[in-house]
Amino acid sequence: MKGIIRHSFEILLISLCCIGPPVQVSAQPIPCDERLYLFTSEFIGTPTAAHVNTINPANGRPLPTLWNNTTGTFISAVGYNVYDGYIYGFNTTTYELFRIGADGVAVNLGVPNGIDKTLVYYAGALSPLGRTLFLVGRDRETDIDRKLVSVNILGPTYGTGFVSIVADWKTRIESIVFDPDFGLLLGFDRNTRRLVNISSGGFVTSNRYEVNNQLVTIGSLFFTPQGQLYGYGATGTTETHFYVIDRNDGRATLVSPGPIGRVTDGCSCPYRITFDKTVSPREALPCTEVTYRYRITNTAGTSFTQVEIRDSFPEGFVITDIRNLPPIGEVQSGIGSNKLLVKRLHILLGDNEFEVKVRTSSQTGVYRSQAVMTPTPLMLGGLLRSDDPAIAQSEAPTELRVIPDEQIIADTLLYLCPGGTRRLEANRSAGTYQWSNGATGPTQDIQVPGTYSVIAATECGFFYDTVQVLPVQTPLFIKLEAPPIIEQGDRIALQYTSNGSNLRFQWRADDPTLLSCTDCPRPFVSPLRDAVYQVTVTDANGCSASDEVLVKVIPVRNIFAPTAFSPNGDGINDVFYLQGKTNARILHLRIFDRWGNQVFQIRNGYLNDPAFGWNGEGHNRTAESGIYIFTAELEFEDNARKRISGELQLLR
């Protein structure tokens, strides 16, 4: 359904006579990868510079690099085309459409036929299908948005269409972007300082999003392939910083500075289609049934129709069933054959899955098979080959092992813990099982050492295997090492000694949130009070051992208050707030000027929270540079209270 809604943007706004990418210019296409493209201009009408931004995976900060100090023209309202790999943009002063390749130079495509020249266009985004550039048209006189305009970039005249923008307030949408997961058109409205949704009919809503009071505008919006929304915006008249935006509630968080620009817009290629193929079980006896699962994950901003999937299984394999096929799929080859051909598939946004059951060959060995899916947009691969996610290499064929007798039971030697139970497991692909002790299922739990055998039956005949189970001689043990007494806020790793190897860990605590992990060898903890930590380990033989340790904690009352701060919007030391190693609650924080007048007060917050501090504003005005006095009262975890005060200097 989401994909059908996405199509309505193009159906309502423009009629298309053909399908296919525009004619390419001489510059090479731009790869569809994780980079963000930012275009900045000093003023409206001045030549635009282009920047490429890569995301630092360690901290999520965009790292800007100058791509081209001038595109040769003024560019805004840009979008990336997944069908040809070019960026398209609009010059709102000349009303010309431009195309940009890997050299960062803008190539003039002319004035779109029918473009409304009474409007100006700063916000733009290219449709996920790569056919239409959407523009927000703003009235030149009133500075209010009037139309959602579409430009058919397939050419040759680049015809336009529009719907009127309808909202409960007067919008000034500075940037728009398509959500790759849901196909929705998002924007940032300068008048309300929050994200908005824009429907195919031009209706603008923002009920679910919060106001970003610290921002004046977000001039550029970008999605990454991981679904993270970034914005580039300003707390003043000049855009200077990147923000991470929560697309659930619309809150923007500053992450890093970038190139300066009074007029900006940006785009990216967040669209992806992945095609996985797995098999279960991965090992099977001859003449047994296995299940191949196909999973197509579509975050390309739109659904795809007329998709074709082909697969070919090895000789001797036979398809026995096809289940849960996506909508409108037409099977042209399948059951009774070793070749799969499905046409007219409708691949929706999100996960699309189906299963094919196959009877294996009578011959043992390793068998590989790989499916292909076509067509998809050029920059998303065009023809996609299936990938087995269990294999490290990309686009790996799916592997199935048809096993001989001696591999029915994976192990030939197992160990039984004293007083414990050990599970014996045969390959589950057979029809019937007969164990030497009378058990008839693929698995059984035993408490006595010895030699056990199993006979498994398939359509090809009977298969036989054995396993020896010996008693464990040395019991498993683990000893937690008690750490020295620590201070509140200290972070320590829990240590242990053990005679086991290849251990599995399960840690427990009265407050599990204090553990950095519950299944790793050495979790980190930062307890605020005395706490007991327990661990249970299990080795490869199924033997278990446990221990616990008490960590003693000394309360800490030390509080740090900065002596100066500079609320200039540069993201560095912009807020005065109290800090410390403990988790104390701040009952109140008050700021006074040098004459004793209270200029700021805030109640009921916590240490180390910049949101619970003073940003240099008070009583609806900006405080002047100078010396101020602060007082605060804090309550600690043990209900003890402490009052502190001191001087701070405000620098502007």
Summary of the structure (lengths in Angstrom):
residues: 652
radius of gyration: 32.2
end to end distance: 53.3
largest distance: 97.8
contacts: 2149
relative contact order: 0.08
helix: 3%
strand: 50%
